[in-house]
Amino acid sequence: MALVGKGVLQGMGLTLRTFLETYPWGRGLLRVLGRSIKDGLVTVQYPDVKQQHHERFRYFPFLVYDGAPENLRCVSCKICEQECPPQCIHIVGPAKDEQGRPLKANGRTYPVKFDIDVSICMSCRICVDVCPFDAIEMDNQYELSGMDRFDAMNFTKEKLLKSNEYFQQIKPTEAGEVDQRLAAKAAKASPKPAGAPPQNPAAPTP
């Protein structure tokens, strides 16, 4: 029979342990009890000292490009705009010429405008999950205070653009998985050399 309120008791125990780890006398008591000791509750002297966040920490999205800003991964498919719960993503595009034909850069269409109103962004990451091109990712930059609550909180395409190297720096594990996925897609889409055997050749008839 499951103990009613077991989760509440475990949470209270964790809170008590963290409280004891915060003070020298509490850490001494935990040593006597043979318990492992962590840092407890430590005040970070911000802004001289900044808290180190986990790699999974996320704030607002940014757009990824490979090599140069012109090589943007986004093709202006507008899936993220449609799936965004607070409707804070606004995309104009894809870019077209005077005759209405889509323009391409590095073989891909691209948006004319890509704005995110971060004043209403929930940091829910749904835009990242639904993007089929791994073109949008979550940043961990949180020092975004400003004097203007409107224009300063509207991130344009130019402000959202960040390199894949930056993505690898802030989230190496996730960026590595994305790079492997994109490499597999590129290998699958690359044309086979002339005379190469098919992937699944039919069995020879006797």
KEDO-297321 format. One line per 5 residues: number of its first residue (from 1); their letters; for each residue x, y, z of N, C-alpha, C. Coordinates in Angstrom, 1 decimal. Atoms other than C-alpha are relative to their C-alpha. Example, Ala and Ser with C-alpha at 12.3 -4.5 7.8 and 13.67 -1.06 7.14 Angstrom:
BEGIN
1	AS	0.9/-1.2/0.0/12.3/-4.5/7.8/0.9/1.2/0.0 | -0.9/-1.1/0.0/13.7/-1.1/7.1/-0.8/1.1/0.8
END
This chain:
BEGIN
1	MALVG	0.8/-1.2/0.0/0.0/0.0/0.0/0.9/1.2/0.0 | -0.9/-1.3/0.2/1.5/3.4/-1.1/-0.3/0.9/1.2 | 0.1/-1.0/-1.1/2.1/5.9/1.7/-0.6/1.3/-0.6 | 0.6/-1.3/0.4/-0.2/8.9/1.3/0.9/1.2/0.4 | -0.8/-1.2/-0.3/1.8/12.1/1.0/1.5/-0.3/0.0
6	KGVLQ	-1.4/0.4/0.0/5.1/10.3/0.4/0.8/1.1/-0.8 | -0.7/-1.0/0.8/6.1/12.9/-2.3/0.2/1.3/0.8 | -0.1/-1.3/-0.8/5.4/15.8/0.1/1.0/-0.2/1.1 | -1.0/0.3/-1.0/7.5/14.2/2.8/1.4/0.0/-0.6 | -1.3/0.0/0.6/10.4/13.7/0.4/0.4/1.4/-0.4
11	GMGLT	-0.4/-1.4/0.3/10.2/17.3/-0.7/0.3/0.8/1.2 | -0.4/-0.7/-1.3/10.2/18.5/2.9/1.4/-0.4/0.5 | -1.3/0.5/-0.4/13.2/16.3/3.6/1.1/0.6/-0.8 | -1.0/-0.6/0.9/15.1/17.7/0.6/0.2/1.5/0.4 | 0.0/-1.4/-0.5/14.2/21.3/1.8/0.8/0.1/1.3
16	LRTFL	-0.7/0.0/-1.3/15.5/20.5/5.3/1.5/-0.3/-0.2 | -1.4/0.3/0.2/18.7/19.0/4.0/0.7/1.1/-0.7 | -0.6/-1.2/0.6/19.4/22.0/1.8/0.2/1.1/1.0 | -0.1/-1.0/-1.0/18.8/24.3/4.7/1.2/-0.4/0.9 | -1.2/0.4/-0.9/21.3/22.3/6.9/1.3/0.2/-0.7
21	ETYPW	-1.3/-0.1/0.8/23.9/22.3/4.1/0.4/1.5/-0.1 | -0.4/-1.4/0.1/23.8/26.1/4.1/0.8/0.6/1.1 | -0.7/-0.5/-1.2/25.2/26.6/7.6/1.1/-1.0/0.5 | -1.1/0.9/-0.5/28.4/25.3/9.2/-0.5/-1.0/1.0 | 0.5/1.0/-0.9/26.6/23.7/12.1/-0.9/-1.1/-0.6
26	GRGLL	0.8/1.0/0.7/24.2/22.0/9.7/0.8/-1.0/-0.7 | -0.9/0.9/0.7/27.0/20.6/7.6/0.7/-0.9/1.0 | -0.6/0.9/-1.1/28.6/19.3/10.9/-0.9/-1.1/0.4 | 1.0/1.0/-0.4/25.4/17.6/11.8/-0.1/-1.1/-1.1 | 0.1/0.9/1.0/25.2/16.0/8.4/1.2/-0.9/-0.1
31	RVLGR	-1.2/0.8/-0.1/28.8/14.8/8.7/-0.2/-1.1/1.1 | 0.2/0.9/-1.1/27.9/13.2/12.0/-0.9/-1.1/-0.4 | 1.0/0.9/0.4/24.9/11.5/10.4/0.5/-0.9/-1.2 | -0.6/0.7/1.2/27.2/10.3/7.5/-0.7/0.3/-1.3 | 0.7/-0.4/1.3/25.3/12.2/4.8/1.0/0.8/-0.9
36	SIKDG	-0.8/-0.8/0.9/26.9/13.7/1.7/-0.4/1.4/0.1 | 0.3/-1.5/-0.1/27.1/17.5/1.6/0.2/0.7/-1.3 | -0.1/-0.9/1.2/26.5/19.9/-1.3/0.1/1.4/0.4 | -0.2/-1.5/-0.3/26.6/23.7/-1.5/-1.0/0.6/0.9 | 1.0/-0.6/-0.7/23.3/24.4/0.1/-0.5/1.3/-0.8
41	LVTVQ	0.5/-1.3/0.6/21.7/27.9/-0.5/1.1/1.0/0.1 | -1.1/-0.9/0.0/24.5/30.2/-1.6/-0.4/1.3/-0.8 | 0.4/-1.3/0.7/23.9/33.9/-2.5/1.1/0.3/-1.0 | -1.0/-0.4/1.1/25.6/34.8/-5.8/0.1/1.5/0.0 | -0.3/-1.4/-0.1/27.2/38.2/-5.7/-0.1/0.6/-1.4
46	YPDVK	0.3/-0.5/1.4/25.6/39.4/-9.0/0.1/1.5/0.0 | -0.4/0.5/1.3/26.7/41.1/-11.3/1.5/-0.4/0.0 | -1.4/0.4/0.0/30.3/40.5/-10.2/0.2/-1.5/-0.2 | 0.0/1.4/0.2/29.6/36.8/-10.0/-1.3/-0.4/-0.6 | 1.2/0.4/0.7/27.1/35.1/-12.3/-0.2/-1.5/0.2
51	QQHHE	0.4/1.4/-0.2/25.3/31.9/-11.7/0.2/-0.8/-1.2 | -0.3/0.9/1.1/26.4/29.0/-13.9/-1.3/-0.9/-0.2 | 1.3/0.7/0.2/23.2/27.6/-15.5/0.4/-1.3/-0.7 | -0.2/1.3/0.7/22.8/24.0/-16.8/-0.2/0.3/-1.5 | 0.0/-0.1/1.5/23.1/23.4/-20.5/-1.5/0.1/-0.5
56	RFRYF	1.4/0.1/0.4/19.3/22.8/-20.7/-0.7/1.3/0.3 | 0.6/-1.3/-0.3/18.6/26.3/-19.4/-0.4/0.7/-1.3 | 0.4/-0.7/1.2/16.6/28.3/-22.0/-0.7/1.3/0.3 | 0.6/-1.3/-0.2/15.4/31.8/-22.4/-0.8/0.3/-1.3 | 0.7/-0.3/1.2/14.4/33.3/-25.8/0.7/-0.7/-1.2
61	PFLVY	-0.6/0.7/1.2/14.9/31.7/-29.3/1.0/0.9/-0.8 | -0.9/-0.7/1.0/17.5/32.6/-31.9/0.0/-0.8/-1.3 | -0.1/0.6/1.3/18.0/31.8/-35.6/1.4/-0.4/-0.2 | -1.3/0.6/0.3/20.9/29.6/-36.6/0.4/0.2/-1.4 | -0.5/0.0/1.4/23.1/30.2/-39.6/1.3/-0.8/0.0
66	DGAPE	-1.2/0.8/0.1/26.0/28.1/-40.9/1.1/0.8/-0.8 | -1.1/-0.7/0.6/29.3/29.9/-41.7/-0.3/1.5/-0.1 | 0.3/-1.4/0.2/27.8/33.3/-42.8/-1.5/0.2/0.2 | 1.5/-0.3/-0.2/24.5/35.1/-42.0/-0.8/-0.3/-1.2 | 0.8/0.3/1.2/23.5/34.6/-45.6/-0.4/-1.4/-0.1
71	NLRCV	0.3/1.5/0.1/23.5/30.8/-45.1/-0.9/-0.3/1.2 | 1.0/0.2/-1.0/20.4/30.9/-42.9/-0.7/-1.3/-0.1 | 0.7/1.3/0.1/18.8/27.6/-42.1/-1.5/0.1/-0.2 | 1.4/-0.3/0.2/15.3/29.1/-42.0/-0.4/0.1/-1.4 | 0.5/-0.1/1.3/13.4/28.6/-45.2/-1.4/0.8/-0.1
76	SCKIC	1.2/-0.8/-0.1/10.4/30.7/-44.1/-1.2/-0.9/-0.3 | 1.2/0.9/0.1/8.0/27.7/-43.9/-1.1/0.4/0.9 | 1.0/-0.6/-0.9/6.1/29.5/-41.1/-0.6/-1.0/0.9 | 0.5/1.0/-0.9/5.5/26.3/-39.1/0.0/0.5/1.4 | -0.2/-0.5/-1.4/6.9/27.9/-35.9/-1.0/1.2/0.2
81	EQECP	0.9/-1.1/-0.1/4.7/31.0/-36.5/-1.4/-0.5/0.3 | 1.3/0.6/-0.1/1.6/28.8/-36.8/-0.2/-0.7/1.4 | 0.1/0.9/-1.2/2.4/26.6/-33.8/0.3/0.8/1.3 | -0.4/-0.8/-1.2/3.5/29.4/-31.4/-1.2/0.3/0.9 | 1.2/-0.2/-0.9/1.0/29.5/-28.4/-0.4/1.5/0.2
86	PQCIH	0.4/-1.4/-0.2/1.2/33.2/-27.7/0.1/0.9/-1.3 | 0.0/-0.7/1.3/1.6/34.1/-31.4/1.0/1.2/0.0 | -1.0/-1.1/-0.1/4.8/36.1/-30.8/1.0/0.0/-1.2 | -0.9/0.1/1.1/6.5/35.0/-34.0/-0.7/0.6/-1.2 | 0.6/-0.6/1.2/5.9/37.1/-37.2/1.0/-0.1/-1.1
91	IVGPA	-0.9/0.3/1.1/7.4/36.0/-40.5/-0.6/0.6/-1.3 | 0.3/-0.5/1.4/7.3/37.8/-43.9/0.9/-0.7/-0.9 | -0.8/0.7/1.0/8.4/35.7/-46.8/-0.7/-1.3/-0.4 | -1.4/-0.2/0.4/9.8/33.8/-48.4/0.2/1.2/-1.0 | -0.3/-1.1/0.9/11.6/36.5/-50.4/-0.3/-0.4/-1.4
96	KDEQG	0.3/0.3/1.4/10.5/36.8/-54.0/0.5/1.1/-0.9 | -0.5/-1.0/0.9/11.7/38.6/-57.1/-1.2/0.8/-0.6 | 1.1/-0.9/0.6/9.7/41.1/-59.2/-1.1/-0.8/-0.7 | 0.9/0.8/0.7/8.0/38.3/-61.0/-0.7/-1.0/0.9 | 0.7/0.9/-1.0/6.9/36.5/-57.8/0.6/-1.3/0.1
101	RPLKA	-0.7/1.3/-0.2/9.4/33.7/-58.0/0.9/0.1/1.2 | -0.7/0.0/-1.3/11.0/32.7/-54.7/1.5/0.1/-0.3 | -1.5/-0.2/0.0/14.6/33.9/-54.2/0.6/-1.0/0.9 | -0.7/1.0/-0.8/17.1/31.5/-52.8/1.5/0.5/0.3 | -1.4/-0.2/-0.4/20.4/31.8/-50.9/0.6/-1.3/0.4
106	NGRTY	-0.6/1.3/-0.3/22.7/28.8/-50.8/-1.0/-1.2/-0.2 | 0.9/1.1/0.3/19.9/26.7/-52.4/-1.3/0.0/0.8 | 1.2/0.0/-0.9/17.2/27.7/-49.8/-0.7/1.3/-0.1 | 0.8/-1.3/-0.1/14.4/30.2/-49.7/0.3/0.6/1.4 | -0.3/-0.7/-1.3/14.7/32.7/-46.8/-1.1/1.0/0.3
111	PVKFD	1.1/-1.0/-0.3/12.4/35.1/-44.9/0.5/1.4/-0.2 | -0.3/-1.5/0.1/12.3/38.8/-45.6/0.1/0.6/1.4 | 0.0/-0.5/-1.4/11.4/39.5/-42.0/-0.3/-1.2/0.9 | 0.3/1.0/-1.0/11.5/37.3/-38.9/0.1/0.7/1.3 | 0.1/-0.7/-1.3/10.4/39.0/-35.7/-0.5/-0.9/1.1
116	IDVSI	0.5/0.7/-1.2/9.9/37.6/-32.2/-0.2/1.1/1.1 | 0.3/-0.9/-1.1/8.1/39.7/-29.6/0.3/-0.7/1.3 | -0.4/0.7/-1.2/10.0/38.5/-26.5/-0.8/0.5/1.2 | 0.8/-0.4/-1.2/7.7/40.5/-24.2/-1.2/-0.9/0.3 | 1.0/1.0/-0.2/5.1/37.8/-24.7/0.4/-1.4/-0.2
121	CMSCR	-0.5/1.4/0.2/7.3/34.8/-25.5/0.0/-0.7/1.3 | 0.0/0.9/-1.2/6.8/31.9/-23.0/1.2/-0.8/0.2 | -1.1/0.8/-0.1/10.1/30.3/-23.7/-0.4/-1.5/0.1 | 0.6/1.3/-0.1/8.1/27.1/-24.2/0.8/-1.0/-0.9 | -0.9/0.9/0.9/10.5/25.7/-27.0/-0.8/-0.7/-1.0
126	ICVDV	0.8/0.7/1.0/7.6/24.6/-29.2/0.5/0.3/-1.4 | -0.5/-0.4/1.3/9.1/26.6/-32.1/1.2/-0.9/-0.4 | -1.2/0.9/0.2/12.3/24.5/-31.7/-0.4/-1.4/-0.4 | 0.4/1.4/0.2/10.5/21.2/-31.6/-0.7/-0.2/-1.3 | 0.8/0.2/1.3/8.3/21.8/-34.7/0.8/0.4/-1.2
131	CPFDA	-0.7/-0.4/1.2/11.0/23.2/-36.9/0.7/-1.2/-0.7 | -0.5/1.2/0.6/11.9/20.6/-39.5/1.5/0.2/-0.5 | -1.3/-0.4/0.6/15.2/22.4/-40.5/1.0/0.3/1.1 | -0.9/-0.3/-1.1/16.7/22.9/-37.0/0.6/1.4/-0.1 | -0.4/-1.4/0.3/16.8/26.6/-37.8/-0.2/0.9/1.2
136	IEMDN	0.3/-0.8/-1.1/15.6/27.9/-34.5/0.4/-0.8/1.3 | -0.4/0.6/-1.3/17.1/27.2/-31.0/-0.2/0.9/1.1 | 0.2/-0.8/-1.2/16.8/28.4/-27.5/1.3/0.6/0.6 | -1.1/-0.6/-0.6/19.3/30.9/-26.1/0.0/-0.1/1.5 | 0.0/-0.1/-1.5/20.5/31.2/-22.5/0.4/1.4/0.5
141	QYELS	-0.3/-1.3/-0.3/21.2/34.9/-22.6/-1.2/0.7/0.7 | 1.1/-0.5/-0.8/19.0/36.5/-19.9/0.2/1.5/0.4 | -0.3/-1.4/-0.4/20.6/40.0/-19.4/-0.5/0.9/-1.2 | 0.6/-0.7/1.1/18.2/41.8/-21.7/-0.8/1.2/0.4 | 0.8/-1.2/-0.5/17.0/44.8/-19.7/0.3/1.2/-0.9
146	GMDRF	-0.1/-1.2/0.9/16.4/48.1/-21.6/-0.9/1.0/0.5 | 0.8/-1.2/-0.3/14.8/51.5/-21.4/-1.3/0.0/-0.7 | 1.2/-0.1/0.9/12.2/50.8/-24.1/-0.7/-1.4/0.1 | 0.8/1.3/-0.2/9.5/48.1/-23.4/-0.6/-0.5/-1.3 | 0.6/0.4/1.2/8.4/48.0/-27.0/1.0/-0.4/-1.1
151	DAMNF	-0.9/0.3/1.1/11.0/48.2/-29.8/1.2/-0.9/0.5 | -1.1/0.8/-0.5/13.7/46.8/-27.5/-0.3/-1.5/0.2 | 0.5/1.4/-0.2/11.6/43.7/-26.9/-0.5/-0.7/-1.2 | 0.4/0.6/1.2/10.9/43.1/-30.5/1.3/-0.4/-0.7 | -1.2/0.5/0.6/13.8/40.9/-31.8/-0.2/-0.2/-1.5
156	TKEKL	0.0/0.2/1.5/14.3/41.3/-35.6/0.9/-1.1/-0.4 | -0.8/1.1/0.6/15.9/38.8/-37.9/1.5/0.3/0.3 | -1.4/-0.4/-0.2/19.2/40.7/-37.6/0.5/-0.2/1.4 | -0.4/0.2/-1.4/19.2/40.5/-33.8/-0.1/-1.5/0.3 | 0.2/1.4/-0.3/18.1/36.9/-33.8/1.1/-0.9/-0.6
161	LKSNE	-0.9/0.9/0.7/20.8/35.6/-36.1/1.3/-0.2/0.9 | -1.2/0.4/-0.7/23.6/33.7/-34.4/0.5/-1.3/-0.6 | -0.7/1.1/0.7/26.1/31.2/-35.7/-0.2/-1.4/0.6 | 0.1/1.3/-0.5/26.1/27.5/-35.3/1.2/-0.3/1.0 | -1.1/0.1/-1.0/29.5/27.9/-33.5/-0.5/0.5/1.4
166	YFQQI	0.5/-0.5/-1.2/27.7/30.0/-30.9/-0.9/-1.1/0.7 | 0.8/1.1/-0.5/25.1/27.2/-30.5/0.8/-1.1/0.6 | -0.8/1.1/-0.5/27.8/24.6/-30.1/0.7/0.5/1.3 | -0.6/-0.5/-1.2/29.4/26.8/-27.4/-0.9/0.0/1.2 | 0.9/-0.1/-1.2/26.3/27.3/-25.2/-0.7/-1.3/0.3
171	KPTEA	0.7/1.3/-0.2/24.7/23.9/-25.7/0.7/-1.1/-0.8 | -0.8/1.0/0.8/27.4/21.4/-26.9/-0.7/-1.3/-0.2 | 0.7/1.3/0.2/25.3/18.3/-26.3/-1.1/0.0/-1.0 | 1.1/-0.2/0.9/22.2/19.5/-28.1/0.5/0.3/-1.4 | -0.5/-0.4/1.3/24.2/21.1/-30.9/0.7/-1.2/-0.7
176	GEVDQ	-0.6/1.2/0.6/26.1/17.8/-31.5/-1.0/-0.9/-0.5 | 1.1/0.9/0.5/22.9/15.9/-31.8/-0.6/0.6/-1.3 | 0.5/-0.7/1.2/21.6/18.5/-34.3/0.9/-0.1/-1.2 | -1.0/0.1/1.1/24.8/18.4/-36.4/0.0/-1.4/-0.5 | 0.1/1.4/0.5/24.6/14.6/-36.6/-1.3/-0.2/-0.8
181	RLAAK	1.2/0.2/0.8/21.0/14.8/-37.7/0.0/0.7/-1.3 | -0.1/-0.7/1.2/21.7/17.4/-40.3/0.9/-0.7/-1.0 | -1.0/0.7/0.9/24.7/15.5/-41.6/-0.6/-1.3/-0.6 | 0.6/1.2/0.6/22.6/12.3/-42.0/-1.0/0.4/-1.1 | 1.0/-0.5/1.0/19.9/14.3/-43.9/0.8/0.4/-1.3
186	AAKAS	-0.8/-0.4/1.2/22.6/15.8/-46.2/0.6/-1.2/-0.7 | -0.5/1.2/0.6/24.1/12.4/-46.8/-1.1/-0.8/-0.8 | 1.1/0.6/0.7/20.7/11.0/-47.7/-0.4/0.7/-1.2 | 0.5/-0.8/1.1/19.9/13.8/-50.0/1.0/0.2/-1.1 | -1.0/-0.2/1.0/23.2/13.9/-51.8/-0.1/-1.0/-1.2
191	PKPAG	0.1/0.9/1.1/23.2/12.5/-55.3/1.0/-1.1/0.0 | -1.0/1.2/0.1/24.8/9.0/-55.8/0.9/0.1/-1.2 | -0.9/0.0/1.2/27.8/8.8/-58.1/-0.5/-1.0/-1.0 | 0.5/0.9/1.1/27.2/7.3/-61.5/0.6/-1.4/0.1 | -0.4/1.3/-0.1/27.4/3.6/-61.5/0.0/-0.6/1.3
196	APPQN	0.1/0.5/-1.3/26.9/3.2/-57.8/-1.2/-1.0/0.1 | 1.1/0.9/-0.2/24.8/0.2/-56.8/-1.1/0.5/0.8 | 1.1/-0.5/-0.8/21.3/0.8/-55.4/0.2/-0.5/1.5 | -0.1/0.3/-1.4/20.8/0.7/-51.6/-0.5/-1.4/0.3 | 0.6/1.3/-0.2/18.6/-2.4/-51.7/-0.2/-0.7/-1.4
201	PAAPT	0.1/0.7/1.3/19.4/-4.3/-54.9/-0.9/-1.2/0.1 | 0.9/1.2/0.0/16.8/-6.9/-55.9/0.8/-1.3/-0.1 | -0.7/1.3/0.0/17.8/-10.5/-55.4/0.1/-0.5/-1.5 | -0.1/0.5/1.4/19.1/-12.1/-58.7/-0.9/-1.2/-0.2 | 0.9/1.1/0.4/16.7/-14.4/-60.4/0.8/-1.2/-0.4
206	P	-0.8/1.2/0.4/17.9/-18.0/-60.9/-0.2/-0.2/-1.5
END
